[in-house]
Amino acid sequence: MTTAHSQANSSQCQIPTEKLFDDTGVVYNRSDGWRVHNGLGFGLRSKSPLGIVSLSFGVGDSISFEDTKIHIAMYQTF
């Protein structure tokens, strides 16, 4: 059985309706040792009658179509 330990750090720069982000994570396992992973991206937020709609676009370690991620989210305020 392989035991993995992980540590992650995240930093974001936010502008009222847009956001830029850089996420960095460090993972250790016995077979590979320490590995650093990094992701970059940007997103937009907008108010709608249903709540806040968020659209984020990001890439992983290598800038390629396979590492591209798109996140769509809706937030409700009470």
DSSP file (Angstrom, degrees, kcal/mol; ACC not computed):
  #  RESIDUE AA STRUCTURE BP1 BP2  ACC     N-H-->O    O-->H-N    N-H-->O    O-->H-N    TCO  KAPPA ALPHA  PHI   PSI    X-CA   Y-CA   Z-CA
    1    1 A M              0   0    0      0, 0.0     2,-0.5     0, 0.0     0, 0.0   0.000 360.0 360.0 360.0 133.3    0.0    0.0    0.0
    2    2 A T        -     0   0    0     27,-0.0     2,-0.5    28,-0.0    27,-0.0  -0.790 360.0-151.2 -95.3 130.5    1.3    3.4   -1.0
    3    3 A T        -     0   0    0     -2,-0.5    27,-0.6     2,-0.0     2,-0.4  -0.877  12.9-165.3-101.0 130.4    1.0    6.3    1.5
    4    4 A A  E     -A   29   0A   0     -2,-0.5     2,-0.4    25,-0.2    25,-0.2  -0.931   7.3-166.5-117.8 139.6    0.7    9.8    0.1
    5    5 A H  E     -A   28   0A   0     23,-2.0    23,-2.9    -2,-0.4     2,-0.4  -0.952  13.6-169.2-118.1 141.9    1.1   13.1    1.9
    6    6 A S  E     -A   27   0A   0     -2,-0.4     2,-0.3    21,-0.2    21,-0.2  -0.960  16.2-176.1-136.3 154.3    0.0   16.3    0.3
    7    7 A Q  E     -A   26   0A   0     19,-2.9    19,-3.3    -2,-0.4     2,-0.3  -0.986  13.1-169.7-143.5 136.7    0.4   20.0    0.8
    8    8 A A  E     -A   25   0A   0     -2,-0.3     2,-0.4    17,-0.2    17,-0.2  -0.960   9.5-169.0-133.7 149.2   -1.3   22.7   -1.3
    9    9 A N  E     -A   24   0A   0     15,-3.0    15,-2.2    -2,-0.3     2,-0.4  -0.994   7.7-172.4-133.6 140.3   -1.0   26.4   -1.6
   10   10 A S  E     -A   23   0A   0     -2,-0.4     2,-0.4    13,-0.2    13,-0.2  -0.999   4.3-178.2-136.8 135.7   -3.4   28.7   -3.5
   11   11 A S  E     -A   22   0A   0     11,-2.0    11,-2.0    -2,-0.4     2,-0.4  -0.994   5.6-174.5-132.4 142.8   -3.2   32.4   -4.3
   12   12 A Q  E     -A   21   0A   0     -2,-0.4     2,-0.5     9,-0.2     9,-0.2  -0.993  18.4-153.2-137.8 143.4   -5.7   34.5   -6.2
   13   13 A C  E     -A   20   0A   0      7,-2.4     7,-2.6    -2,-0.4     2,-0.4  -0.977  25.7-164.7-111.5 118.5   -5.8   38.1   -7.5
   14   14 A Q  E     -A   19   0A   0     -2,-0.5     5,-0.2     5,-0.2    -2,-0.0  -0.895  16.3-172.3-115.7 136.9   -9.5   39.2   -7.7
   15   15 A I        -     0   0    0      3,-2.6     3,-0.2    -2,-0.4    -2,-0.0  -0.861  49.6 -93.4-113.3 151.8  -11.0   42.2   -9.5
   16   16 A P  S    S+     0   0    0      0, 0.0     3,-0.0     0, 0.0    -1,-0.0   0.777 118.1  10.0 -43.7 -45.5  -14.7   42.9   -8.8
   17   17 A T  S    S+     0   0    0     27,-0.1    28,-2.5    29,-0.0     2,-0.3   0.575 128.5  51.7-112.0 -11.0  -16.1   41.0  -11.8
   18   18 A E  E     - B   0  44A   0     -3,-0.2    -3,-2.6    26,-0.2     2,-0.3  -0.834  61.8-162.9-120.6 160.2  -13.0   39.1  -13.0
   19   19 A K  E     -AB  14  43A   0     24,-2.0    24,-2.2    -2,-0.3     2,-0.4  -0.997   7.6-161.5-143.9 142.9  -10.4   36.9  -11.3
   20   20 A L  E     -AB  13  42A   0     -7,-2.6    -7,-2.4    -2,-0.3     2,-0.4  -0.947  21.8-172.3-113.8 140.0   -7.0   35.7  -12.2
   21   21 A F  E     -AB  12  41A   0     20,-2.1    20,-1.7    -2,-0.4     2,-0.4  -0.984  23.8-170.6-141.1 152.1   -5.7   32.7  -10.3
   22   22 A D  E     -AB  11  40A   0    -11,-2.0   -11,-2.0    -2,-0.4     2,-0.5  -0.968  15.0-170.0-134.7 115.9   -2.5   30.6   -9.8
   23   23 A D  E     -AB  10  39A   0     16,-2.3    16,-2.5    -2,-0.4     2,-0.4  -0.935   3.4-175.1-112.5 130.0   -2.9   27.4   -7.9
   24   24 A T  E     -AB   9  38A   0    -15,-2.2   -15,-3.0    -2,-0.5     2,-0.4  -0.981   2.3-179.4-125.9 134.9    0.2   25.4   -6.7
   25   25 A G  E     -AB   8  37A   0     12,-2.9    12,-3.2    -2,-0.4     2,-0.4  -0.984  14.7-154.7-134.3 146.8    0.2   22.1   -5.0
   26   26 A V  E     -AB   7  36A   0    -19,-3.3   -19,-2.9    -2,-0.4     2,-0.4  -0.983  16.1-175.8-121.0 127.7    3.0   19.8   -3.7
   27   27 A V  E     -AB   6  35A   0      8,-2.8     8,-2.6    -2,-0.4     2,-0.4  -0.967   6.6-163.0-126.8 138.9    2.4   16.0   -3.5
   28   28 A Y  E     +AB   5  34A   0    -23,-2.9   -23,-2.0    -2,-0.4     2,-0.3  -0.976  15.7 160.5-121.1 133.7    4.7   13.3   -2.1
   29   29 A N  E  >  -AB   4  33A   0      4,-1.4     4,-2.8    -2,-0.4     3,-0.2  -0.975  46.3-112.8-142.8 160.1    4.5    9.6   -2.6
   30   30 A R  T  4 S+     0   0    0    -27,-0.6     4,-0.1    -2,-0.3   -26,-0.1   0.819 111.6  47.5 -62.6 -34.6    7.1    6.9   -2.1
   31   31 A S  T  4 S+     0   0    0      1,-0.1    -1,-0.2     2,-0.1    -3,-0.0   0.865 127.0  23.0 -78.2 -34.9    7.4    5.9   -5.8
   32   32 A D  T  4 S-     0   0    0      1,-0.3    -2,-0.2    -3,-0.2     2,-0.2   0.604  91.3-149.2-107.0 -15.0    7.8    9.5   -7.3
   33   33 A G  E  <  -B   29   0A   0     -4,-2.8    -4,-1.4     2,-0.1     2,-0.3  -0.511  59.6  -6.7  76.5-149.9    9.0   11.6   -4.3
   34   34 A W  E     -B   28   0A   0     -6,-0.2     2,-0.4    -2,-0.2    -6,-0.2  -0.646  67.4-177.4 -83.6 134.0    8.0   15.2   -4.2
   35   35 A R  E     -B   27   0A   0     -8,-2.6    -8,-2.8    -2,-0.3     2,-0.4  -0.999  14.4-149.2-133.5 135.8    6.1   16.7   -7.2
   36   36 A V  E     -B   26   0A   0     -2,-0.4     2,-0.4   -10,-0.2   -10,-0.2  -0.883  12.4-169.0-104.6 133.2    4.9   20.2   -7.8
   37   37 A H  E     -B   25   0A   0    -12,-3.2   -12,-2.9    -2,-0.4     2,-0.4  -0.959   3.8-171.3-121.8 141.6    1.8   20.9   -9.8
   38   38 A N  E     -B   24   0A   0     -2,-0.4     2,-0.3   -14,-0.2   -14,-0.2  -0.980   5.2-172.9-134.7 144.0    0.8   24.4  -11.0
   39   39 A G  E     -B   23   0A   0    -16,-2.5   -16,-2.3    -2,-0.4     2,-0.3  -0.992   2.1-169.0-136.7 145.7   -2.4   25.7  -12.7
   40   40 A L  E     +BC  22  59A   0     19,-1.7    19,-2.7    -2,-0.3     2,-0.3  -0.927  22.3 127.1-129.0 153.1   -3.2   29.2  -14.1
   41   41 A G  E     -BC  21  58A   0    -20,-1.7   -20,-2.1    -2,-0.3     2,-0.3  -0.994  36.4-124.9-179.4-174.3   -6.5   30.7  -15.3
   42   42 A F  E     -BC  20  57A   0     15,-2.3    15,-3.2    -2,-0.3     2,-0.3  -0.957  19.2-170.7-147.9 163.7   -9.0   33.4  -15.3
   43   43 A G  E     -BC  19  56A   0    -24,-2.2   -24,-2.0    -2,-0.3     2,-0.3  -0.968  13.5-138.7-153.2 167.5  -12.8   33.7  -14.7
   44   44 A L  E     -BC  18  55A   0     11,-2.6    11,-2.6    -2,-0.3     2,-0.4  -0.958  11.1-162.6-129.0 147.3  -15.8   36.0  -14.9
   45   45 A R  E     + C   0  54A   0    -28,-2.5     2,-0.3    -2,-0.3     9,-0.2  -0.984  11.1 176.0-129.7 144.3  -18.7   36.6  -12.4
   46   46 A S  E     - C   0  53A   0      7,-2.2     7,-3.2    -2,-0.4     2,-0.3  -0.998  29.3-119.3-147.5 143.9  -22.0   38.2  -13.2
   47   47 A K  E     + C   0  52A   0     -2,-0.3     5,-0.2     5,-0.2    -2,-0.0  -0.642  36.6 172.6 -80.8 139.9  -25.2   38.8  -11.3
   48   48 A S  E >   - C   0  51A   0      3,-1.9     3,-1.3    -2,-0.3    -2,-0.0  -0.884  50.0 -97.7-136.8 168.7  -28.4   37.3  -12.7
   49   49 A P  T 3  S+     0   0    0      0, 0.0     3,-0.1     0, 0.0    -2,-0.0   0.759 125.6  50.6 -60.1 -22.4  -31.9   36.9  -11.5
   50   50 A L  T 3  S-     0   0    0      1,-0.3     2,-0.3    26,-0.0    -3,-0.0   0.546 125.7 -86.9 -91.1  -8.7  -31.0   33.4  -10.3
   51   51 A G  E <  S-C   48   0A   0     -3,-1.3    -3,-1.9    25,-0.1     2,-0.4  -0.901  72.3 -23.7 134.1-164.3  -27.9   34.5   -8.4
   52   52 A I  E     -CD  47  75A   0     23,-2.4    23,-2.8    -2,-0.3     2,-0.5  -0.719  56.2-154.5 -86.0 128.6  -24.3   35.0   -9.2
   53   53 A V  E     -CD  46  74A   0     -7,-3.2    -7,-2.2    -2,-0.4     2,-0.4  -0.896  10.1-166.7-105.0 131.4  -23.0   33.1  -12.2
   54   54 A S  E     -CD  45  73A   0     19,-3.1    19,-2.5    -2,-0.5     2,-0.4  -0.963   9.6-174.4-122.2 134.9  -19.3   32.2  -12.4
   55   55 A L  E     -CD  44  72A   0    -11,-2.6   -11,-2.6    -2,-0.4     2,-0.4  -0.985  10.8-178.2-128.6 118.8  -17.4   31.0  -15.4
   56   56 A S  E     -CD  43  71A   0     15,-2.8    15,-2.5    -2,-0.4     2,-0.4  -0.933  10.9-166.0-122.3 143.6  -13.7   30.0  -14.9
   57   57 A F  E     +CD  42  70A   0    -15,-3.2   -15,-2.3    -2,-0.4     2,-0.3  -0.995  19.8 163.7-127.1 128.8  -11.1   28.7  -17.5
   58   58 A G  E     -CD  41  69A   0     11,-2.6    11,-3.1    -2,-0.4     2,-0.3  -0.972  24.9-148.9-146.5 160.4   -7.8   27.1  -16.4
   59   59 A V  E     -C   40   0A   0    -19,-2.7   -19,-1.7    -2,-0.3     9,-0.2  -0.919  17.1-140.0-126.6 154.9   -4.9   25.0  -17.5
   60   60 A G        -     0   0    0      2,-0.5   -20,-0.2     7,-0.4    -1,-0.1   0.214  57.2 -42.8 -92.6-147.2   -2.7   22.6  -15.6
   61   61 A D  S    S+     0   0    0    -22,-0.1     2,-0.4     2,-0.1   -22,-0.1   0.866 129.1  36.6 -54.6 -43.8    1.0   21.8  -15.6
   62   62 A S  S    S-     0   0    0      2,-0.1     2,-1.4     0, 0.0    -2,-0.5  -0.911  88.8-120.0-113.0 141.8    1.3   21.9  -19.3
   63   63 A I        +     0   0    0     -2,-0.4     2,-0.3    -4,-0.1    -2,-0.1  -0.642  66.7 124.3 -81.5  95.7   -0.6   24.4  -21.5
   64   64 A S  S    S-     0   0    0     -2,-1.4     3,-0.5     1,-0.1     4,-0.3  -0.949  75.1-107.0-148.2 163.9   -2.5   21.9  -23.7
   65   65 A F  S >  S+     0   0    0     -2,-0.3     3,-1.0     1,-0.2    -1,-0.1   0.842 117.3  58.6 -63.6 -33.6   -6.1   21.1  -24.6
   66   66 A E  T 3  S+     0   0    0      1,-0.2    -1,-0.2    -3,-0.0    -3,-0.1   0.820 107.1  46.6 -66.7 -31.1   -6.0   18.0  -22.4
   67   67 A D  T 3  S+     0   0    0     -3,-0.5    -7,-0.4    -5,-0.2     2,-0.2   0.388  86.6 116.9 -91.5   2.9   -5.2   20.0  -19.3
   68   68 A T    <   -     0   0    0     -3,-1.0     2,-0.4    -4,-0.3    -9,-0.2  -0.536  43.5-171.3 -76.4 135.1   -7.9   22.6  -20.0
   69   69 A K  E     -D   58   0A   0    -11,-3.1   -11,-2.6    -2,-0.2     2,-0.4  -0.984   9.4-166.3-127.4 138.7  -10.6   22.9  -17.4
   70   70 A I  E     -D   57   0A   0     -2,-0.4     2,-0.4   -13,-0.2   -13,-0.2  -0.995   7.5-169.3-124.0 127.1  -13.9   24.9  -17.6
   71   71 A H  E     -D   56   0A   0    -15,-2.5   -15,-2.8    -2,-0.4     2,-0.4  -0.967   5.2-173.0-119.4 130.4  -16.0   25.5  -14.4
   72   72 A I  E     +D   55   0A   0     -2,-0.4     2,-0.3   -17,-0.2   -17,-0.2  -0.986  16.4 168.7-119.5 130.2  -19.5   26.9  -14.4
   73   73 A A  E     -D   54   0A   0    -19,-2.5   -19,-3.1    -2,-0.4     2,-0.4  -0.971  24.9-151.2-141.8 154.5  -21.1   27.7  -11.0
   74   74 A M  E     -D   53   0A   0     -2,-0.3     2,-0.4   -21,-0.2   -21,-0.2  -0.993  13.6-161.2-125.2 136.0  -24.1   29.5   -9.6
   75   75 A Y  E     -D   52   0A   0    -23,-2.8   -23,-2.4    -2,-0.4     2,-0.4  -0.954   4.1-152.1-120.0 135.9  -24.1   31.0   -6.1
   76   76 A Q        -     0   0    0     -2,-0.4     2,-0.4   -25,-0.2   -25,-0.1  -0.846   5.8-154.6-102.9 140.7  -27.1   32.0   -4.1
   77   77 A T              0   0    0     -2,-0.4    -2,-0.0     1,-0.1     0, 0.0  -0.910 360.0 360.0-111.1 146.0  -27.1   34.8   -1.5
   78   78 A F              0   0    0     -2,-0.4    -1,-0.1     0, 0.0    -2,-0.0   0.376 360.0 360.0-111.2 360.0  -29.6   34.8    1.4
